[in-house]
Amino acid sequence: MVNKLRIGIIGCGRIAVCKHFPAFAKAKDRVDLVAFCDIEIDRAIDAAAKFGVPGAETYSDHRELLKDKSIDVVYVLTPNNSHSPLTVDALEAGKHVLCEKPMAATTADAQKMLDAAKRTGKKLTIGYQNRFRKDVQILKRSSAEGDLGEVYFAKAHAVRRKAVPTWGVFLDKEKQGGGPLIDIGTHALDIALWTMDNYKPKLVSGSVFHKMKDNFEGNLFGPWNPKTIDVEDSAFGFIKMENGATIFLEASWALNILKAREGQVTLCGTKAGAELVGDGAAAPTSAVDGTGSIAFNTARFGQLVDIEPFVLGGPGPLDLGNEPFRVADAELAAWIDAIENDKAPVVTAEQAFIVTQVLEAIYKSAETGQAVEF
């Protein structure tokens, strides 16, 4: 009989309910949800009743949850600015940790998490689930096998036409650390760096805008309060790597464009190019069920050749073997495998740290008007 991993949840809000709990439900033979914590205790109680094992404990203070020595793994699913202290506490308590993206709101906080993981010897991963999409995995393989040649230019796309999230604390800079750059831009940058296998930034320049504060007409998720929104609506970064490769990152919740592109990248290499493309939905289906479209372009027989966009769907190589497939299933399966077989997580803390560094550099460059050198 397989020994199940005992899981403790810190933060029982939307990301837990929509992403993680459904994946756990499919993996009941591998994991038990034994403890739930939320500063709003009613949410913890409700989550325990719906998703926990019989007798699952509930807490409003994460420190009480961490006293349970039987817990193997902790999930940190809280607002961005609390990621670091909660993760450090969990690692110090002897737990492996999956922390939702981004790793932290600042590089200093991310460094504390990295140091704690090294000090304790416990595993730490960050919730960049887009790596488990089938289109992203094929792009990664194509790039790694040299099909594209040297990838020297990339675009990381995370732009919506008018889809500002108006629930939770998304518009609260104190709790989130920023707006679309740190929310959805972080996913696009992670995909770009991972598929390029390039984690050595040299110079970062950025621009940040607060232009749409009063323009909420037509917003997919309803109007916001112009008096309380204090995060950017758009941010753009120019990232030069040590080897000369360049990445352009675009992130916006509300850009006046015809077609949105979110969770997508464009890679340009010396042999060929490749693009992740989609239908422009504000919240891409691919982020949930693993479907996505990919297009390649190159030259053959003296002619330019396009491999037209084709849709990829269904389980990738790391799924739980259940339908309907969701990328969270594959993320969980890979995380269980890393813990049980003492492997490095698919998303390492060191990789996520570089993402945080670059995002912070874009904000700093926009504030000072100067490029940031690494």
C-alpha positions in Angstrom: 0.0 0.0 0.0 1.4 3.4 -1.0 2.1 5.8 1.8 0.2 8.9 1.1 1.8 12.4 1.4 0.1 14.4 4.1 -0.7 17.9 2.8 -1.3 21.2 4.7 -2.9 24.1 2.9 -2.2 27.8 3.9 -4.7 30.0 2.1 -8.1 28.6 1.0 -9.1 31.3 -1.5 -9.8 31.3 -5.2 -6.5 29.8 -6.4 -6.9 26.9 -4.0 -10.5 26.2 -5.0 -10.1 26.6 -8.7 -6.7 25.1 -9.3 -5.3 22.9 -6.6 -8.3 21.3 -4.9 -9.6 19.7 -8.1 -6.2 18.2 -8.7 -6.0 16.8 -5.2 -9.4 15.3 -5.6 -8.1 13.2 -8.5 -5.0 12.1 -6.5 -6.8 10.7 -3.4 -4.7 7.5 -3.7 -1.5 9.6 -3.4 -2.2 12.5 -1.0 -4.4 13.3 2.0 -5.4 16.9 2.8 -5.1 16.9 6.5 -4.9 20.6 7.6 -6.3 23.9 6.3 -5.4 27.4 7.4 -6.9 30.8 6.4 -7.0 34.1 8.2 -10.8 33.9 7.5 -11.4 30.7 9.5 -14.7 30.0 7.8 -12.9 29.5 4.5 -10.6 26.9 6.1 -13.6 25.1 7.7 -15.5 25.0 4.4 -12.4 23.7 2.5 -11.8 21.0 5.1 -15.4 19.9 4.9 -15.3 19.7 1.1 -11.8 18.5 0.4 -10.2 17.2 3.6 -9.9 13.8 5.1 -12.2 13.0 8.0 -11.0 14.9 11.0 -8.9 17.4 9.0 -7.7 20.2 11.2 -8.5 23.9 10.6 -6.5 27.0 11.7 -6.4 30.7 11.4 -2.7 30.9 12.4 -0.3 29.1 10.1 2.2 28.6 13.0 -0.3 26.2 14.6 -0.6 24.2 11.4 3.2 23.9 11.2 3.4 22.3 14.6 1.9 19.1 13.2 4.9 17.0 12.6 3.0 14.5 10.5 2.5 17.0 7.6 4.9 16.3 4.8 4.1 19.1 2.4 2.7 22.6 2.7 1.0 24.6 -0.1 1.3 28.4 0.3 -1.6 29.9 -1.6 -1.8 33.4 -0.3 -1.3 37.0 -1.6 2.2 37.6 -3.0 3.7 39.6 -0.1 3.1 36.8 2.4 4.7 34.1 0.2 8.2 34.6 1.7 7.5 34.5 5.5 5.0 31.7 5.2 7.3 29.6 3.0 10.3 30.2 5.2 8.4 29.2 8.3 7.1 26.0 6.6 10.6 25.0 5.4 12.1 25.7 8.8 9.3 23.4 10.2 10.6 20.6 8.1 8.0 20.7 5.3 8.5 20.6 1.5 6.7 23.6 0.0 4.9 24.5 -3.2 4.3 28.2 -3.2 2.1 29.8 -5.8 3.6 32.2 -8.3 5.3 34.6 -8.2 8.0 33.3 -5.9 7.9 36.6 -4.0 7.1 40.3 -4.5 10.8 41.3 -4.1 14.2 39.7 -4.8 15.1 40.1 -1.1 12.1 38.1 0.0 12.8 35.5 -2.7 16.4 35.2 -1.5 15.1 34.3 2.0 13.1 31.5 0.5 16.0 30.2 -1.5 18.3 30.3 1.5 15.8 28.5 3.7 15.4 25.7 1.2 19.2 25.3 1.0 19.6 25.5 4.8 16.9 22.9 5.6 17.4 20.6 2.6 13.7 20.6 1.9 12.2 20.9 -1.6 10.7 24.2 -2.8 8.9 24.7 -6.0 6.8 27.6 -7.5 3.4 27.2 -9.2 4.3 28.0 -12.8 1.8 25.5 -14.2 2.1 26.7 -17.8 5.2 24.6 -18.1 2.9 21.5 -18.1 0.9 22.6 -21.1 1.5 20.3 -24.0 2.3 23.1 -26.4 4.9 24.6 -24.0 6.5 21.2 -23.5 6.8 20.6 -27.3 8.3 24.1 -27.7 10.8 23.3 -24.9 11.8 20.1 -26.5 12.1 21.6 -30.0 14.4 24.4 -28.6 16.4 21.9 -26.5 17.0 19.6 -29.5 18.3 22.4 -31.6 15.5 22.6 -34.1 15.4 26.4 -33.8 19.2 26.9 -33.8 20.4 29.7 -31.5 17.5 31.5 -30.0 18.6 35.1 -29.9 15.3 37.0 -29.7 12.0 36.3 -27.9 8.8 38.0 -27.0 6.9 37.1 -23.8 3.2 37.9 -24.2 0.8 38.6 -21.3 -1.7 41.2 -22.6 -5.4 41.4 -22.2 -7.7 43.9 -23.9 -9.9 44.7 -20.9 -9.8 42.0 -18.2 -8.7 43.6 -14.9 -9.4 41.2 -12.0 -11.6 43.0 -9.6 -11.9 40.4 -6.8 -9.6 39.6 -3.9 -6.5 41.8 -3.5 -5.3 42.0 -7.1 -5.6 45.8 -7.1 -3.8 46.2 -3.7 -0.1 46.9 -4.2 0.7 46.4 -0.5 -0.5 42.8 -0.6 0.4 41.9 -4.2 3.5 44.0 -4.9 2.2 45.0 -8.3 -0.3 44.5 -11.1 -0.3 42.6 -14.4 3.5 42.4 -14.5 3.8 40.3 -11.4 0.4 38.5 -12.0 0.4 37.3 -15.6 3.7 38.7 -16.9 5.5 36.4 -14.5 4.0 33.3 -16.4 5.0 34.6 -19.8 8.6 35.4 -18.7 8.9 32.0 -17.0 7.9 30.3 -20.3 10.4 32.3 -22.3 13.3 31.7 -20.0 12.5 28.0 -19.6 12.1 27.3 -23.3 15.2 29.3 -24.1 17.1 27.7 -21.2 18.7 31.0 -20.5 18.8 32.3 -17.0 21.6 34.9 -17.2 20.1 38.4 -17.5 22.6 41.3 -18.0 20.6 44.4 -18.4 16.9 45.3 -17.9 15.0 48.3 -18.9 11.3 48.9 -18.2 8.2 51.1 -18.5 5.2 51.0 -16.3 1.9 52.7 -16.9 -1.2 53.7 -14.8 -3.2 55.1 -17.8 -6.5 53.2 -17.5 -7.3 53.9 -13.8 -10.6 55.7 -14.7 -11.4 53.7 -17.8 -13.2 50.6 -16.7 -16.0 50.6 -19.4 -16.4 47.1 -20.8 -14.2 45.4 -18.3 -14.8 41.6 -18.4 -14.9 41.4 -14.6 -16.9 44.5 -13.9 -15.8 48.0 -12.8 -13.2 48.8 -10.2 -12.9 51.6 -7.8 -10.5 54.2 -9.3 -9.8 55.5 -5.7 -8.5 52.2 -4.5 -6.6 50.7 -7.4 -2.9 51.4 -6.9 -1.2 48.9 -9.2 -0.1 49.4 -12.8 -2.4 48.5 -15.7 0.5 47.8 -18.1 4.2 47.2 -17.9 6.9 46.4 -20.6 10.4 45.2 -20.2 13.5 44.9 -22.4 15.8 42.2 -21.2 19.3 41.6 -22.5 21.0 38.4 -21.6 24.7 37.8 -21.0 25.0 35.9 -24.4 23.4 38.9 -26.2 19.9 37.3 -26.6 17.1 39.7 -26.1 13.6 39.3 -24.6 10.7 41.7 -24.9 8.1 41.3 -22.2 4.6 42.8 -22.5 2.1 42.6 -19.6 -1.2 44.3 -19.3 -4.7 43.7 -17.9 -6.2 46.5 -20.1 -4.5 47.4 -23.3 -6.4 48.8 -26.2 -5.5 46.1 -28.7 -7.6 44.0 -31.0 -6.4 40.6 -29.8 -5.2 39.5 -26.4 -2.2 37.2 -26.0 -1.6 35.6 -22.6 0.7 32.9 -21.5 2.3 32.9 -24.9 5.8 33.3 -26.3 7.5 33.9 -29.6 11.0 32.4 -30.1 13.3 33.4 -33.0 16.3 31.3 -33.8 18.9 31.0 -36.4 17.3 27.9 -38.0 13.6 28.5 -37.4 11.1 30.4 -35.3 8.2 29.2 -33.2 5.1 30.8 -31.6 2.6 29.8 -29.0 -0.7 31.2 -30.3 -4.3 31.1 -29.2 -7.7 32.5 -29.6 -7.0 35.7 -27.6 -9.2 34.8 -24.6 -8.6 36.8 -21.5 -8.1 33.7 -19.5 -6.7 31.1 -21.9 -8.2 27.6 -21.9 -4.7 26.3 -22.1 -4.0 27.5 -18.6 -6.6 25.0 -17.4 -6.9 22.0 -19.7 -3.6 21.9 -21.4 -4.7 22.7 -24.9 -2.8 25.2 -27.0 -1.7 26.0 -30.5 1.9 26.2 -31.8 3.3 27.3 -35.1 6.8 26.9 -36.6 8.4 28.8 -39.4 11.5 28.0 -41.3 12.9 27.5 -44.9 13.0 24.3 -47.0 13.8 23.6 -50.6 14.7 27.3 -51.3 11.3 28.4 -50.0 9.8 29.8 -46.8 7.8 27.2 -45.0 5.2 27.6 -42.3 3.9 24.7 -40.2 0.4 26.1 -39.6 -0.9 26.4 -36.1 -2.1 23.1 -34.8 -3.9 22.4 -31.5 -2.5 20.2 -28.9 -4.6 18.9 -26.1 -4.9 16.2 -23.5 -2.4 14.9 -21.0 1.3 15.7 -21.2 3.9 13.3 -20.1 3.5 14.1 -16.4 -0.3 13.9 -15.9 -2.1 11.8 -13.3 -3.8 9.7 -16.0 -7.3 11.1 -15.3 -9.8 12.9 -17.5 -10.6 15.7 -18.0 -7.0 16.7 -18.0 -5.9 20.0 -16.3 -2.3 21.3 -16.1 -2.7 21.4 -12.3 -2.9 17.5 -12.5 0.4 17.3 -14.3 1.9 19.9 -11.9 0.8 17.8 -8.9 2.0 14.5 -10.4 5.5 15.9 -11.1 5.7 17.4 -7.6 4.7 14.1 -6.0 7.3 12.4 -8.1 10.0 14.9 -7.1 9.3 14.3 -3.4 8.8 10.6 -3.4 11.9 9.9 -5.6 14.1 12.7 -4.4 14.3 14.5 -7.7 14.6 18.2 -8.5 11.2 19.8 -9.1 10.3 20.7 -12.7 10.2 24.3 -11.5 13.3 25.0 -9.4 13.5 27.8 -6.8 16.6 29.0 -8.5 14.8 29.5 -11.8 11.8 31.2 -10.1 14.3 33.5 -8.3 15.6 34.8 -11.7 12.0 35.6 -12.8 11.5 37.6 -9.6 14.8 39.4 -10.2 13.8 40.5 -13.7 10.3 41.6 -12.7 11.7 43.7 -9.9 14.3 45.2 -12.3 11.5 46.3 -14.7 9.7 48.1 -11.8 12.9 49.7 -10.6 13.9 50.8 -14.1 10.5 52.4 -14.7 10.8 54.2 -11.4 14.3 55.5 -11.9 14.4 56.0 -15.6 17.6 54.0 -15.7 18.4 50.5 -16.9 19.3 48.0 -14.2 22.5 46.0 -14.5 22.9 42.5 -13.0 
